[in-house]
Amino acid sequence: MRVQIPREIAFRTLRRRDAGEGFVERLLEAELAGADLTGSNRALAVELTYGAVRWQATLDWLIDRRTSRPPSRPVRLLLWLGLYQLFWLDRVPAHAAVHETVALTRQSGYGRQAGFVNALLRAYAREHGPTRQLLADLQQTSPAVGWSHPAWLVARWTNRWGSASIARLLAWNNTPARTFARVNTLRAEPERLLERWRAEGVAVTGGSWDWVPERLVFELTAHPALETLGSFQDGWFYVQDPSTLLAVELLEPQPGDRVLDACAAPGGKATYLAQRVHPTGTLRAEDVSAERLALLRGNAERLGVCGLELVLADCDRAAGDAPAGFHRVLVDVPCSNTGVLRRRVDARWRLQPAELERLAVVQGELLERAAARVVPGGALVYSTCSLEPEENGAVVARFLAGHPEYRLETERELCPFVEAVDGAYAARLRRAVQA
């Protein structure tokens, strides 16, 4: 197998992203599905693609300070890959990073620019140490460029938390996400799963989070492709960051409860809710996307979830017309994803300031609809994977101002630079018991 193939895949994915064909995560998944790559080469393709997107602002800064005339867009993408290997991938020797990028330039039909690519990369290879220092200084003097984030987002975060905390958050966002797995107790107990993982060559470490039951979530530090594992195929675990369990824990579902997950796909929270209400409870899981609901159905079948009603939600239905009578309702709303930027590597570049206001309106509407479906005395949890107050506490506060029958019982925000998990927000509201 040619070493070049992971770089080809990364370049094709970046080109397709540039053409507006979709989010980089899905595009890369499609490219990898058609390639016969070993684990190390597959990991390199993922690292190159995601790394280039995460660090694109810094990579552009490196390119632009060496050129008087901007290169064409495809050549710029090739330079992203070469420079990323030079300054962010220590395991790739400098001569290999240069050689492979120049070869890929010729192979991709841009041979006339091969000399330019070679010269720029060789110049940076010669000045590797001083350039690394420049990049470190840039993170202090111009954090948005040095940490490769939109300037408006860095400014608002700095105003909220200060420079020191922001540096930790920006560094977190640029670090490849760790893999966590929740034990599916519908299929196996923790000890049985741990034993099976050992037999499958999965390296595991435990973790402790005050909102997560003990021995429920483990970090997978080394493993074969997850979909090839018998323990995965048999539904013994679900890949899920610890932060996503916060909303379910605040909801406190109990066996026998009738529970609604109003924005359920792809199913991480829904399948955990089903695990919590088993064996006597029922769960209705709704989503507006038929495609995503099909993904949830597949996850539920693999995990052996019973008593689950899957429903394609009707966005045009009036709030009071939807089925009600639920003891507990979770509404995990679409959001800006600013708490999970290291997982959704495209999100930082798609998000615009005005989007926060638009999202807050949609989120408020979804909360209104969900609240109408809770029985008196029942609980409602509103949650996001956002760090932005406009999407979190402000939405809840506006709702409470217009709904005296509800009161806020508790709320919590998880911040990556504090809890070392993805960012999340959840608030539990209680509906008054009517006389």
NORVENRA-V195999 format. One record per helix or strand of 2 or more residues. SS is the DSSP state (~ for helix, > for strand). FROM is the first residue (numbers start at 1). TO is the last residue. If there is no record, write none. Layout:
SS,FROM,TO ; SS,FROM,TO
This chain:
~,5,18 ; ~,24,33 ; ~,39,54 ; ~,56,64 ; ~,73,88 ; ~,94,107 ; ~,111,126 ; ~,128,141 ; ~,143,146 ; ~,151,161 ; ~,163,173 ; >,179,183 ; ~,190,200 ; >,203,206 ; >,217,222 ; ~,226,228 ; ~,230,233 ; >,237,239 ; ~,242,251 ; >,258,261 ; ~,268,277 ; >,282,287 ; ~,290,303 ; >,308,312 ; ~,319,321 ; >,326,332 ; ~,347,350 ; ~,353,371 ; >,374,384 ; ~,389,391 ; ~,393,401 ; >,406,414 ; ~,416,419 ; >,424,431
